[in-house]
Amino acid sequence: MALPVPTVALSVAAHDPLGGAGLAADLATYAALGVHGTVAVTAVTAQTLSTVSRAVPMEAPFVAAQIAAVVGEFSIDGVKTGMIREAETVGLIAELIDDGQLPAPVVDPVLVDGRGVQFAPPEVEAAYRNQLIPRSRVLTPNLAEASLLAGRSLTTVPEIEDAAEALAGLGAEWVVVTAGSLADVATDVAINRSGAVHHLAGERLDTPHVRGSGCTFAAATTALLARGAEPLDAFAGAKAFVHQQLERGRGWRLRDGLAGPIAHWINDG
């Protein structure tokens, strides 16, 4: 008996050698949610849990060749973008969306590091604003990324709501600001083009091992949308998946007590 054709998702993002974020997180998340993951590498990094020593971006034509290889073999049901270090690559993805070669993506705007320090040059941020975000199905910034894109600090849920509304004005079908780093709440804010605001409430977990949680949320959202979930159901499912994996990894003991990545293992044994 012939097996069913799998749901296929494409991640256009960077390589994290530690396996917590980027393409490694995406592939692990896709697999956990029953989706076949494919990749196009935008950058290769050398990093530890505390520092990034080097990041080498891939040239846009090479990224294009990787995407062409994937779409030439598979029907792509969902796309997620992560770290992109070249404005030309952002423009390339926008062109492929317009040409119908890629569906509207889930855009994880990886423009700042974990401390909120911007590392993307101004031309990349501008390309996101003008080319990629207007073509996205979902924009999933964390607080630092939403603060950067909105141009102001976000410390309360009403401030997040205002920022999400402003970001929705850039053209994304949906904006979901993940607010797990707020001290007292774990309420994410989702808003669509019509201005309808939804709160995604959840329990805040006390764990330092959150590296890659934003990548995982965006990848889970991509997987669930690709499998046919409605947007709000996909966001709720992605949030529940992240919470589950944070719970699994909260007792992980790493060298010198360092904060590590979100857990991606499924078997607790």
DAURRA-V982295 format. One line per field, one symbol per residue. ss: DSSP state (a for helix, b for strand, c for the rest). burial: 1 if it has 16 or more other C-alpha atoms within 10 Angstrom, else 0. Layout:
ss = ???
burial = ???
This chain:
ss = cccccccbbbbbbbbccccccaaaaaaaaaaacccbbbbbbbbbbbbccccbbbbbbccaaaaaaaaaaaaccccccbbbbcccccaaaaaaaaaaaacccccccbbccccbcccccbcccaaaaaaaaaaaaaaccbbccbaaaaaaaaccccccaaaaaaaaaaaacccccbbbbbcccccccccbbbbbccccbbbbccccccccccbcaaaaaaaaaaaaaaccccaaaaaaaaaaaaaaaaaaacccccaaacccbcccccccc
burial = 00000011111111110111111111111101101111111111100000000000110100110110010000111111111111111111111110001111111111110000010100011011111111111111111111111100010010011011111111111111111100001111111110001011000000011111111111111111111000110111111111101111110100000011111100000
